[in-house]
Amino acid sequence: MEKRIGIIGVIIQERQSAAPKVNEMLGAFGDLIVGRIGLPYKDKGVNVIGLIVESTTDELGALTGKLGMIQGVRVKSLMV
């Protein structure tokens, strides 16, 4: 399968319990990640992570699926 560029948006609502799990998952899929930016959005009580990835659709699905299973985490992705 051909690798393509993708964007993943991650919103963490339960930082204390979810952030370590998210970081562990991102480390496990680190070879797919081209760039990452994380911002605390204190006014809304959430943290936002933006990822640029280069992956197959299967790899993107595996990463977003596992992230989405973490309590307090919402994930959306786009592949071009």
C-alpha positions as CSV (number, residue, x, y, z in Angstrom):
1,M,0.0,0.0,0.0
2,E,1.1,3.5,-0.8
3,K,1.9,5.9,2.1
4,R,0.0,9.2,2.0
5,I,0.0,12.4,4.0
6,G,-2.6,12.8,6.7
7,I,-3.7,15.0,9.5
8,I,-5.0,13.9,12.9
9,G,-6.7,16.1,15.4
10,V,-6.8,14.8,19.0
11,I,-8.8,16.5,21.8
12,I,-8.1,15.4,25.3
13,Q,-10.8,16.2,27.8
14,E,-9.5,14.2,30.8
15,R,-5.8,15.2,30.9
16,Q,-4.7,13.6,34.1
17,S,-5.8,10.1,33.1
18,A,-5.7,10.2,29.3
19,A,-2.5,12.2,28.4
20,P,-0.1,9.5,29.5
21,K,-2.0,6.9,27.5
22,V,-2.1,9.2,24.4
23,N,1.7,9.8,24.6
24,E,2.4,6.1,25.0
25,M,0.3,5.4,21.9
26,L,2.0,8.2,19.9
27,G,5.3,6.8,20.9
28,A,4.3,3.3,19.6
29,F,3.3,4.8,16.2
30,G,6.2,7.4,16.2
31,D,7.6,6.2,12.9
32,L,4.4,7.5,11.2
33,I,4.5,11.0,12.7
34,V,6.1,13.7,10.7
35,G,5.2,16.6,13.0
36,R,3.3,17.3,16.2
37,I,1.9,20.3,18.0
38,G,0.2,20.3,21.3
39,L,-1.7,23.2,22.9
40,P,-3.5,23.6,26.2
41,Y,-6.9,25.3,25.7
42,K,-7.4,26.3,29.3
43,D,-10.6,28.3,28.7
44,K,-12.3,25.2,27.5
45,G,-10.5,22.8,29.8
46,V,-9.1,20.6,27.0
47,N,-5.8,19.9,25.4
48,V,-5.4,19.8,21.6
49,I,-2.8,17.8,19.6
50,G,-2.3,18.2,15.9
51,L,-0.4,15.5,14.0
52,I,1.0,15.3,10.5
53,V,1.5,11.7,9.5
54,E,2.8,9.8,6.5
55,S,1.1,6.4,6.5
56,T,-1.1,3.9,4.7
57,T,-4.8,4.0,5.4
58,D,-4.5,0.9,7.5
59,E,-1.8,2.4,9.7
60,L,-3.8,5.6,10.1
61,G,-6.9,3.6,11.0
62,A,-5.0,1.6,13.6
63,L,-3.6,4.7,15.2
64,T,-6.8,6.7,15.3
65,G,-8.8,3.6,16.4
66,K,-6.5,3.0,19.4
67,L,-6.5,6.7,20.3
68,G,-10.2,6.9,20.1
69,M,-10.6,4.0,22.5
70,I,-8.9,6.0,25.3
71,Q,-11.5,7.4,27.8
72,G,-11.7,11.2,27.5
73,V,-10.1,11.4,24.0
74,R,-11.8,12.4,20.7
75,V,-10.0,11.9,17.3
76,K,-10.6,13.0,13.8
77,S,-8.4,12.4,10.7
78,L,-8.1,13.4,7.1
79,M,-5.9,11.8,4.5
80,V,-5.0,13.4,1.1
